Amino acid sequence: MRISRQHACYLIAILFLCCLIQSEKEWIENLTDWQTESLSKTTESLLEQYQRQIESVWEELIYFPVPDSALSPNVSVSFQNTWQAERNYGGKRKHEGIDLMADPDKSGYFPIVSMTDGTIEQVGWLEKGGWRIGIRSMSGNYYYYAHFHSYIKDWKRGYPVKAGDVLGYMGDTGYGPEGTTGQFPVHLHLGIYLPAAESGEQPINPYWMLRYLESQKLSYIY
Protein backbone atom coordinates (compact mmCIF):
# COMPACT_ATOMS: atom_id res chain seq x y z
CA MET A 1 0.00 0.00 0.00
CA ARG A 2 1.42 3.39 -0.99
CA ILE A 3 1.24 6.15 1.57
CA SER A 4 0.48 9.69 0.39
CA ARG A 5 2.34 12.64 1.86
CA GLN A 6 -0.90 14.23 3.10
CA HIS A 7 -2.08 11.09 4.90
CA ALA A 8 1.30 10.56 6.52
CA CYS A 9 1.46 14.19 7.69
CA TYR A 10 -1.97 13.88 9.28
CA LEU A 11 -1.02 10.59 10.95
CA ILE A 12 2.19 11.98 12.42
CA ALA A 13 0.43 15.10 13.68
CA ILE A 14 -2.30 13.00 15.34
CA LEU A 15 0.30 10.77 17.02
CA PHE A 16 2.15 13.82 18.28
CA LEU A 17 -1.03 15.33 19.71
CA CYS A 18 -1.98 12.02 21.40
CA CYS A 19 1.40 11.87 23.13
CA LEU A 20 1.03 15.46 24.27
CA ILE A 21 -2.44 14.82 25.68
CA GLN A 22 -1.40 11.63 27.46
CA SER A 23 1.63 13.16 29.17
CA GLU A 24 -0.16 16.30 30.35
CA LYS A 25 -3.67 15.01 31.12
CA GLU A 26 -3.50 15.10 34.92
CA TRP A 27 -1.81 18.49 34.93
CA ILE A 28 -4.48 20.01 32.69
CA GLU A 29 -7.28 18.74 34.96
CA ASN A 30 -5.93 20.86 37.84
CA LEU A 31 -5.68 24.11 35.91
CA THR A 32 -8.05 27.06 36.27
CA ASP A 33 -10.24 28.04 33.33
CA TRP A 34 -7.97 30.87 32.18
CA GLN A 35 -4.92 28.63 32.47
CA THR A 36 -6.67 25.96 30.42
CA GLU A 37 -7.56 28.49 27.73
CA SER A 38 -3.98 29.75 27.62
CA LEU A 39 -2.64 26.22 27.42
CA SER A 40 -5.07 25.41 24.62
CA LYS A 41 -3.83 28.35 22.55
CA THR A 42 -0.22 27.41 23.23
CA THR A 43 -0.88 23.79 22.25
CA GLU A 44 -2.58 24.87 19.03
CA SER A 45 0.35 27.12 18.19
CA LEU A 46 2.87 24.36 18.87
CA LEU A 47 0.89 21.87 16.82
CA GLU A 48 0.70 24.29 13.89
CA GLN A 49 4.44 24.88 14.11
CA TYR A 50 5.07 21.13 14.29
CA GLN A 51 2.79 20.53 11.31
CA ARG A 52 4.63 23.15 9.23
CA GLN A 53 7.98 21.59 10.06
CA ILE A 54 6.71 18.11 9.19
CA GLU A 55 5.47 19.45 5.86
CA SER A 56 8.91 20.92 5.20
CA VAL A 57 10.41 17.44 5.63
CA TRP A 58 8.03 16.03 3.02
CA GLU A 59 8.82 18.86 0.64
CA GLU A 60 12.58 18.29 0.75
CA LEU A 61 12.56 14.46 0.63
CA ILE A 62 13.47 13.33 -2.89
CA TYR A 63 15.08 9.87 -2.92
CA PHE A 64 15.01 6.62 -0.98
CA PRO A 65 18.38 6.35 0.82
CA VAL A 66 19.40 3.02 -0.76
CA PRO A 67 19.39 2.80 -4.58
CA ASP A 68 18.36 -0.30 -6.47
CA SER A 69 21.13 -2.37 -8.04
CA ALA A 70 21.21 -2.20 -11.84
CA LEU A 71 23.32 -5.38 -11.91
CA SER A 72 21.73 -7.57 -9.24
CA PRO A 73 17.92 -7.18 -9.12
CA ASN A 74 17.58 -9.82 -6.38
CA VAL A 75 19.43 -7.86 -3.70
CA SER A 76 17.24 -5.77 -1.44
CA VAL A 77 16.82 -3.81 1.76
CA SER A 78 13.86 -4.15 4.11
CA PHE A 79 12.60 -2.22 7.10
CA GLN A 80 9.94 -2.38 9.77
CA ASN A 81 8.44 0.23 12.06
CA THR A 82 10.85 -0.12 15.00
CA TRP A 83 10.40 3.50 16.08
CA GLN A 84 10.70 3.81 19.88
CA ALA A 85 11.56 0.11 20.25
CA GLU A 86 13.75 -0.61 23.27
CA ARG A 87 17.52 -0.53 22.82
CA ASN A 88 19.95 -1.58 25.53
CA TYR A 89 23.47 -0.68 24.48
CA GLY A 90 24.71 2.06 26.78
CA GLY A 91 21.60 1.72 28.96
CA LYS A 92 17.93 1.37 28.15
CA ARG A 93 16.71 3.89 25.59
CA LYS A 94 14.19 4.30 22.80
CA HIS A 95 15.04 3.78 19.14
CA GLU A 96 15.02 7.17 17.44
CA GLY A 97 14.90 5.99 13.87
CA ILE A 98 14.33 3.15 11.43
CA ASP A 99 16.80 0.42 10.48
CA LEU A 100 17.09 -0.58 6.83
CA MET A 101 18.42 -4.14 6.79
CA ALA A 102 20.70 -5.47 4.05
CA ASP A 103 20.13 -8.63 2.02
CA PRO A 104 22.80 -9.88 1.48
CA ASP A 105 24.26 -9.08 4.89
CA LYS A 106 27.45 -7.75 3.31
CA SER A 107 29.28 -4.72 4.70
CA GLY A 108 30.41 -2.17 2.13
CA TYR A 109 28.09 -3.44 -0.61
CA PHE A 110 25.01 -1.17 -0.60
CA PRO A 111 25.56 2.52 -1.46
CA ILE A 112 23.81 5.11 0.70
CA VAL A 113 22.57 8.33 -0.92
CA SER A 114 21.35 11.57 0.57
CA MET A 115 17.57 11.82 0.57
CA THR A 116 17.70 15.61 0.44
CA ASP A 117 19.78 18.63 -0.42
CA GLY A 118 21.69 20.06 2.51
CA THR A 119 25.01 20.63 4.22
CA ILE A 120 27.24 18.20 6.09
CA GLU A 121 26.97 19.15 9.77
CA GLN A 122 28.41 16.07 11.47
CA VAL A 123 30.75 13.38 10.21
CA GLY A 124 32.99 10.79 11.83
CA TRP A 125 32.74 8.26 14.60
CA LEU A 126 30.09 7.94 17.30
CA GLU A 127 30.09 5.12 19.84
CA LYS A 128 26.47 4.15 19.14
CA GLY A 129 26.31 5.21 15.49
CA GLY A 130 29.72 4.12 14.26
CA TRP A 131 30.77 6.01 11.15
CA ARG A 132 27.93 8.44 10.60
CA ILE A 133 26.92 11.52 8.61
CA GLY A 134 24.48 14.23 9.70
CA ILE A 135 23.00 16.56 7.07
CA ARG A 136 21.21 19.81 7.85
CA SER A 137 18.63 20.92 5.29
CA MET A 138 17.76 24.49 4.37
CA SER A 139 14.60 24.15 6.48
CA GLY A 140 16.65 23.31 9.55
CA ASN A 141 15.77 19.62 9.64
CA TYR A 142 18.54 17.14 10.49
CA TYR A 143 19.02 13.82 8.65
CA TYR A 144 21.13 11.25 10.45
CA TYR A 145 22.71 8.28 8.63
CA ALA A 146 24.60 5.78 10.80
CA HIS A 147 26.70 2.57 10.73
CA PHE A 148 28.58 3.28 7.50
CA HIS A 149 31.22 0.81 6.38
CA SER A 150 33.05 3.67 4.67
CA TYR A 151 32.52 7.09 3.11
CA ILE A 152 32.59 7.77 -0.62
CA LYS A 153 35.06 10.60 0.01
CA ASP A 154 36.65 12.59 2.80
CA TRP A 155 33.56 14.50 3.88
CA LYS A 156 34.08 17.66 5.93
CA ARG A 157 31.66 19.82 7.89
CA GLY A 158 30.16 22.48 5.67
CA TYR A 159 30.36 20.47 2.44
CA PRO A 160 27.20 20.86 0.31
CA VAL A 161 25.21 17.76 -0.61
CA LYS A 162 22.59 17.21 -3.29
CA ALA A 163 19.79 14.67 -3.10
CA GLY A 164 21.03 11.46 -4.72
CA ASP A 165 24.71 12.06 -3.93
CA VAL A 166 26.41 8.91 -2.69
CA LEU A 167 27.51 9.42 0.91
CA GLY A 168 29.17 6.06 1.48
CA TYR A 169 28.42 2.38 1.94
CA MET A 170 26.23 0.48 4.39
CA GLY A 171 28.05 -1.29 7.19
CA ASP A 172 27.94 -2.61 10.74
CA THR A 173 30.09 -0.11 12.63
CA GLY A 174 29.38 1.11 16.14
CA TYR A 175 28.57 -0.04 19.67
CA GLY A 176 32.14 0.38 20.81
CA PRO A 177 35.35 2.36 20.39
CA GLU A 178 36.36 3.69 16.98
CA GLY A 179 36.60 0.92 14.41
CA THR A 180 34.23 -1.53 16.16
CA THR A 181 32.31 -3.77 13.73
CA GLY A 182 30.20 -6.90 13.82
CA GLN A 183 28.03 -6.13 16.85
CA PHE A 184 24.85 -6.35 14.75
CA PRO A 185 23.79 -7.18 11.16
CA VAL A 186 24.66 -4.79 8.36
CA HIS A 187 22.09 -2.00 8.13
CA LEU A 188 21.50 1.73 7.77
CA HIS A 189 20.07 3.51 10.79
CA LEU A 190 18.11 6.52 9.56
CA GLY A 191 16.96 9.30 11.88
CA ILE A 192 15.11 12.53 11.14
CA TYR A 193 15.10 15.40 13.65
CA LEU A 194 13.18 18.66 13.69
CA PRO A 195 14.67 21.81 15.23
CA ALA A 196 13.24 22.41 18.71
CA ALA A 197 13.93 25.47 20.85
CA GLU A 198 13.98 23.69 24.22
CA SER A 199 15.53 20.29 23.48
CA GLY A 200 17.59 21.31 20.46
CA GLU A 201 16.28 18.44 18.31
CA GLN A 202 12.96 16.61 18.14
CA PRO A 203 13.11 13.10 16.63
CA ILE A 204 10.24 11.99 14.41
CA ASN A 205 9.32 8.60 13.00
CA PRO A 206 10.77 8.21 9.45
CA TYR A 207 8.80 5.04 8.72
CA TRP A 208 6.00 6.57 6.64
CA MET A 209 8.45 8.78 4.79
CA LEU A 210 10.49 5.73 3.83
CA ARG A 211 7.34 3.93 2.74
CA TYR A 212 6.57 6.82 0.42
CA LEU A 213 10.15 7.03 -0.86
CA GLU A 214 10.14 3.36 -1.88
CA SER A 215 8.61 4.63 -5.11
CA GLN A 216 11.43 7.18 -5.47
CA LYS A 217 14.46 4.91 -5.78
CA LEU A 218 17.49 5.58 -7.91
CA SER A 219 19.25 2.76 -9.77
CA TYR A 220 23.04 2.57 -9.50
CA ILE A 221 25.59 0.12 -10.88
CA TYR A 222 26.78 -2.13 -8.05
Buried (B, 14 or more C-beta within 10 A) or exposed (E): EEBEBEEBBEEBBEEBBEEBEEEEEEEEEEEEEEEEEEBEEEBEEEBEEBBEBBBBBBEBBBBBBBBBBEEEEEBBBEBEEBBEEEBEEEEEEEBBBBBBBBEEEBBBBBBBBBBBBBBBBBBBBBEBBBBBBBBBBEBEBBBBBBBBBEBBEEBEEEBEBEBBBBBBBBBBBBBBEEEBBEEBEBBBBBBBBBBEEEEEBBBBBBBBBBBBBEEEBBEBEB
